[in-house]
């Protein structure tokens, strides 16, 4: 099979953003300040999109979108910049009451994505029981195992973690081909494949587009995390995870991250940051940070 | 081994490292997940001495045997280990109550907090699945409070349905605490050398269970001190966490 005739899914950042609508639930891959699809996030920042629900192992993707007024609700277990533990714009959003929160245990978020990926209404999990996650998410229900638990005729009570269905998923990987097969070359896949499986529309950005036959030159077959069944669009965005890490292509830009964090110190600081780095297109951004 | 390094007086931070290490004693071949400088040194010390079967990660995706990578543990696999129960985590706590309920999410009303902190992270799942300990580098009534604002890690009074719930230890800069009372409320297990029981009581915002005789937290042995000072933390990062 030569693969001739397979869909060419190459898109631009603007074309991806054009597929998104106000009010959508959007899952964003990566973890904390690691391998975030920042070029796509910057595309949303430049757009007219608002009222978004963002599902994320949260990092600066969440903070930037909140600061730019794009977010109605965040679904997460944390928002952190890793080397800076508290995400400053998420903090401001919460403390000013400008953003709603669905606060979940990290494992519950995993389970919710897995349920959606498997088209199950929920998956049982022990996490959450006894904690205030149940209080702040009053729609969460528990379920009792239909199977006896040892001596106990009543099965164990568990949280029925509902599926977290996504309208769209945005992920960033190191390499991809034009058909949507995508590869991570760092040590951790995070949950990028699950975000894609849980979503209606799936968009993969990558550091570099390569011919399919070159993928295995970069890493073992196990590094092919996303296959073309799981992707609707592919965008080549070199340095597109900046300022988060995208090892082995590059590490986190700690100096720039500190500058970003400082932008939460006052409205003026944010406007300056925004003017310099966000009110420009992606090539303009890359030039400004180079 | 340099004599000068070892004759220096034992510091409070070093006592804390050993107290953290002791939390993992007897755990066998499980994942030790320390959060913070001193818990990490404690887990490493335990592994090098009395708990050689412990597994340690680099906090990213690798299991490390010294400098050698002995396994792969990306984030998603950690949740599998959590659910399997083969893990003992030592987390931080912005607030802790006498039942062991822990908060790292936010201070004030959750709807609109006075101060947003980390979020619940994995605390609900940790406490529902495997032993959990806490590390508090500054023991104060702000941390040890009557009621936490958001229950992240589950305490004993809310753990009735949780078969795998255990809060092993709370280690602070002043003392070691546990829940080994009939009511499963917080008990003073030992005070660090040089700390009076009254100091711990004054720094705790609720009534602790206090045995008739409170032992002193043990000091590091000579070999332990050598490991801490010369191998694990020659740069003295521990002193930054507990001066």
HADDOCK unambig.tbl for C-alpha pairs under 7 A between the chains (distance, minus, plus):
assign (segid A and resid 77 and name CA) (segid B and resid 119 and name CA) 5.85 0.50 0.50
assign (segid A and resid 77 and name CA) (segid B and resid 120 and name CA) 5.87 0.50 0.50
assign (segid A and resid 77 and name CA) (segid B and resid 121 and name CA) 4.90 0.50 0.50
assign (segid A and resid 78 and name CA) (segid B and resid 118 and name CA) 5.74 0.50 0.50
assign (segid A and resid 78 and name CA) (segid B and resid 119 and name CA) 4.64 0.50 0.50
assign (segid A and resid 78 and name CA) (segid B and resid 120 and name CA) 6.69 0.50 0.50
assign (segid A and resid 78 and name CA) (segid B and resid 121 and name CA) 5.48 0.50 0.50
assign (segid A and resid 79 and name CA) (segid B and resid 118 and name CA) 6.72 0.50 0.50
assign (segid A and resid 86 and name CA) (segid B and resid 117 and name CA) 6.51 0.50 0.50
assign (segid A and resid 86 and name CA) (segid B and resid 118 and name CA) 6.08 0.50 0.50
assign (segid A and resid 91 and name CA) (segid B and resid 116 and name CA) 5.28 0.50 0.50
assign (segid A and resid 94 and name CA) (segid B and resid 112 and name CA) 6.13 0.50 0.50
assign (segid A and resid 94 and name CA) (segid B and resid 113 and name CA) 6.71 0.50 0.50
assign (segid A and resid 94 and name CA) (segid B and resid 116 and name CA) 6.51 0.50 0.50
assign (segid A and resid 95 and name CA) (segid B and resid 112 and name CA) 5.65 0.50 0.50
assign (segid A and resid 95 and name CA) (segid B and resid 113 and name CA) 5.40 0.50 0.50
assign (segid A and resid 95 and name CA) (segid B and resid 114 and name CA) 5.93 0.50 0.50
assign (segid A and resid 95 and name CA) (segid B and resid 115 and name CA) 6.29 0.50 0.50
assign (segid A and resid 95 and name CA) (segid B and resid 116 and name CA) 6.49 0.50 0.50
assign (segid A and resid 97 and name CA) (segid B and resid 112 and name CA) 5.53 0.50 0.50
assign (segid A and resid 105 and name CA) (segid B and resid 120 and name CA) 5.98 0.50 0.50
assign (segid A and resid 105 and name CA) (segid B and resid 121 and name CA) 5.51 0.50 0.50
assign (segid A and resid 105 and name CA) (segid B and resid 122 and name CA) 5.21 0.50 0.50
assign (segid A and resid 105 and name CA) (segid B and resid 123 and name CA) 6.99 0.50 0.50
assign (segid A and resid 105 and name CA) (segid B and resid 124 and name CA) 6.08 0.50 0.50
assign (segid A and resid 105 and name CA) (segid B and resid 125 and name CA) 6.60 0.50 0.50
assign (segid A and resid 106 and name CA) (segid B and resid 121 and name CA) 5.50 0.50 0.50
assign (segid A and resid 106 and name CA) (segid B and resid 122 and name CA) 5.23 0.50 0.50
assign (segid A and resid 107 and name CA) (segid B and resid 79 and name CA) 6.11 0.50 0.50
assign (segid A and resid 107 and name CA) (segid B and resid 122 and name CA) 6.66 0.50 0.50
assign (segid A and resid 107 and name CA) (segid B and resid 125 and name CA) 6.76 0.50 0.50
assign (segid A and resid 126 and name CA) (segid B and resid 125 and name CA) 6.63 0.50 0.50
assign (segid A and resid 126 and name CA) (segid B and resid 128 and name CA) 6.20 0.50 0.50
assign (segid A and resid 127 and name CA) (segid B and resid 124 and name CA) 5.32 0.50 0.50
assign (segid A and resid 127 and name CA) (segid B and resid 125 and name CA) 3.80 0.50 0.50
assign (segid A and resid 127 and name CA) (segid B and resid 128 and name CA) 5.88 0.50 0.50
assign (segid A and resid 128 and name CA) (segid B and resid 124 and name CA) 5.06 0.50 0.50
assign (segid A and resid 128 and name CA) (segid B and resid 125 and name CA) 6.23 0.50 0.50
assign (segid A and resid 130 and name CA) (segid B and resid 154 and name CA) 5.93 0.50 0.50
assign (segid A and resid 130 and name CA) (segid B and resid 158 and name CA) 5.19 0.50 0.50
assign (segid A and resid 130 and name CA) (segid B and resid 159 and name CA) 6.01 0.50 0.50
assign (segid A and resid 131 and name CA) (segid B and resid 124 and name CA) 6.01 0.50 0.50
assign (segid A and resid 131 and name CA) (segid B and resid 151 and name CA) 5.21 0.50 0.50
assign (segid A and resid 131 and name CA) (segid B and resid 152 and name CA) 5.64 0.50 0.50
assign (segid A and resid 131 and name CA) (segid B and resid 153 and name CA) 6.73 0.50 0.50
assign (segid A and resid 131 and name CA) (segid B and resid 154 and name CA) 5.54 0.50 0.50
assign (segid A and resid 132 and name CA) (segid B and resid 150 and name CA) 5.93 0.50 0.50
assign (segid A and resid 132 and name CA) (segid B and resid 151 and name CA) 4.87 0.50 0.50
assign (segid A and resid 132 and name CA) (segid B and resid 152 and name CA) 6.39 0.50 0.50
assign (segid A and resid 187 and name CA) (segid B and resid 61 and name CA) 5.94 0.50 0.50
assign (segid A and resid 188 and name CA) (segid B and resid 61 and name CA) 5.99 0.50 0.50
assign (segid A and resid 188 and name CA) (segid B and resid 74 and name CA) 5.14 0.50 0.50
assign (segid A and resid 190 and name CA) (segid B and resid 75 and name CA) 6.27 0.50 0.50
assign (segid A and resid 190 and name CA) (segid B and resid 76 and name CA) 6.71 0.50 0.50
